[in-house]
Amino acid sequence: MLSKRWRQRSLWLLIVAWFGAVLVGLWWLLEARLVWFDAEGRLQQQVSSNDFEQRLASELQHIAPDLSSSVFHVFAQSCQCNWRTRGHQQAIERSVNVQGGHNITIDIDQYPELKTLLPSTPAVIIYNANRQLVYLGPYADGAFCTTETSFVEQLLPEINSNKLKANGGWVNTVANGCYCNVAI
């Protein structure tokens, strides 16, 4: 018969081991999977060229000829981060629909030229009513890419804007979250 003291120690060791396993699992889920959206600086380098926005618009017009008031949701089928962004994407789609904009979902693997322009997915690209780039980058940062860490919600009212943007849109290259590198 096992002593009562030994059983208590075993129970405490089991509890400590379980707690440690939970902490390691949470760390892996929340932190170890975080990467930089533009880890190699590929997008940042392209943005510095004068024709980047034109090349992007030209490529997207193969998918949707009229870019006005459009939001492109860009994914790769094999990306394990898609599920984390899905709820955020749906909230944005509803907001865009209410504002009379257009939502276009793109599987980046179907568009090789677009793969040369975007470093990671999931990504979102927003154009205003004048077909000017408002935003290009990830939906949010952090482990779950939620509306609480969103880059996009505050920009959605610009979808119907007719104001001309003097210095182009915001190309977000500095975000840390769950993203999948786009292989060229």
C-alpha positions in Angstrom: 0.0 0.0 0.0 1.3 3.4 -1.0 1.8 5.9 1.8 -0.5 8.8 2.0 2.5 11.2 1.8 3.8 9.6 -1.4 0.3 9.9 -3.0 0.1 13.6 -2.1 3.6 14.2 -3.6 2.6 12.3 -6.8 -0.6 14.4 -7.1 1.4 17.6 -6.7 4.0 16.5 -9.2 1.2 15.6 -11.6 -0.5 19.0 -11.1 2.8 20.9 -11.6 3.6 18.8 -14.8 0.1 19.5 -16.2 0.4 23.2 -15.5 3.9 23.3 -17.1 2.5 21.5 -20.2 -0.4 24.0 -20.4 2.1 26.9 -20.2 4.3 25.4 -22.9 1.3 24.8 -25.1 0.1 28.4 -24.7 3.5 29.8 -25.4 3.8 27.7 -28.6 0.3 28.7 -29.7 0.6 32.4 -28.9 4.3 33.3 -29.3 6.4 30.7 -31.1 4.2 31.0 -34.3 4.6 34.7 -34.6 6.7 36.0 -37.5 7.2 39.3 -39.3 4.9 40.1 -42.2 7.8 41.3 -44.3 10.6 39.4 -42.7 13.0 39.7 -45.6 12.2 43.3 -46.4 10.9 42.3 -49.9 7.8 44.5 -49.7 9.6 47.4 -48.1 12.1 47.4 -51.0 9.4 47.3 -53.6 7.4 50.1 -52.0 10.4 52.5 -52.5 10.1 52.1 -56.3 7.9 54.7 -58.0 5.8 52.2 -59.9 4.9 49.8 -57.1 1.3 51.0 -56.7 0.8 50.9 -60.5 2.1 47.4 -60.7 -0.1 46.3 -57.8 -3.2 47.9 -59.4 -2.4 46.4 -62.8 -2.2 42.9 -61.3 -5.4 43.3 -59.3 -7.3 44.6 -62.3 -6.8 41.1 -63.8 -8.9 39.9 -61.0 -11.4 42.8 -60.6 -11.3 45.3 -63.4 -12.8 48.1 -61.3 -10.7 48.7 -58.2 -13.0 51.5 -56.8 -14.2 50.9 -53.2 -12.7 47.4 -53.2 -11.2 45.3 -50.5 -9.1 42.3 -51.5 -8.7 39.5 -49.0 -5.6 37.6 -49.9 -5.0 34.1 -48.6 -2.9 31.0 -49.4 -4.9 27.7 -49.1 -2.0 26.0 -47.3 -1.6 28.8 -44.7 -2.2 27.5 -41.1 -3.0 31.1 -40.1 -6.2 31.5 -42.1 -8.4 30.2 -39.3 -7.1 32.9 -37.0 -8.0 35.7 -39.4 -11.4 34.3 -40.6 -13.6 36.0 -38.0 -11.8 39.3 -38.5 -12.2 39.0 -42.3 -15.9 38.3 -41.9 -16.3 41.5 -39.7 -14.5 43.5 -42.3 -16.6 42.0 -45.2 -19.9 43.0 -43.3 -18.6 46.5 -42.8 -17.5 46.9 -46.4 -20.9 45.6 -47.6 -22.8 48.1 -45.4 -20.7 50.9 -46.9 -21.4 49.7 -50.5 -17.9 48.5 -51.2 -16.8 45.3 -52.9 -15.1 42.3 -51.2 -12.9 40.1 -53.4 -11.2 37.0 -52.0 -8.0 35.9 -53.7 -6.1 32.6 -53.4 -2.6 34.0 -54.0 -1.4 30.7 -55.4 -3.6 31.3 -58.4 -1.8 34.5 -59.3 2.0 34.1 -59.6 2.6 37.8 -60.4 0.8 38.9 -57.2 3.1 36.5 -55.3 6.0 38.7 -56.3 4.4 41.7 -54.7 3.2 40.3 -51.3 5.6 38.7 -48.8 3.0 37.0 -46.6 -0.6 36.0 -46.2 -3.3 36.5 -44.8 -3.2 40.1 -46.2 -5.7 42.7 -47.1 -5.6 45.4 -49.8 -8.0 48.4 -49.7 -8.8 50.9 -52.5 -11.0 54.0 -52.2 -13.6 55.3 -54.6 -10.9 57.0 -56.7 -9.1 53.7 -57.2 -6.3 54.8 -54.9 -4.5 52.5 -52.6 -5.6 53.0 -49.0 -3.9 50.1 -47.3 -1.9 47.0 -48.0 -0.7 44.6 -45.3 -1.9 42.2 -42.7 -5.3 42.5 -41.0 -3.8 42.8 -37.6 -0.8 41.8 -35.5 -0.5 39.4 -32.6 -1.3 35.7 -32.3 -4.9 35.8 -33.3 -5.2 38.8 -35.7 -8.4 40.0 -34.1 -10.2 43.3 -34.3 -8.6 44.4 -31.0 -5.2 44.5 -32.8 -6.5 45.6 -36.2 -4.9 47.9 -38.6 -7.9 47.9 -40.9 -11.1 49.0 -39.1 -10.2 52.7 -38.8 -9.4 52.8 -42.6 -12.7 51.3 -43.8 -14.5 54.7 -43.9 -12.0 55.7 -46.6 -13.5 53.1 -49.0 -16.1 55.6 -50.2 -13.8 58.6 -50.1 -13.3 60.6 -53.2 -10.4 62.6 -51.7 -7.2 62.2 -53.6 -4.4 60.9 -51.5 -1.3 62.9 -52.1 1.3 60.5 -50.8 -0.3 57.1 -51.6 -1.7 54.5 -49.3 -0.3 52.9 -46.2 1.8 49.8 -47.0 2.3 48.1 -43.6 5.6 46.1 -43.6 6.1 46.1 -39.9 3.8 43.7 -38.1 4.4 40.6 -36.0 1.7 37.9 -36.0 0.6 34.6 -37.5 1.5 34.9 -41.2 2.7 32.5 -43.9 5.6 33.4 -46.1 4.7 33.6 -49.8 7.2 31.6 -51.8 8.0 33.0 -55.2 
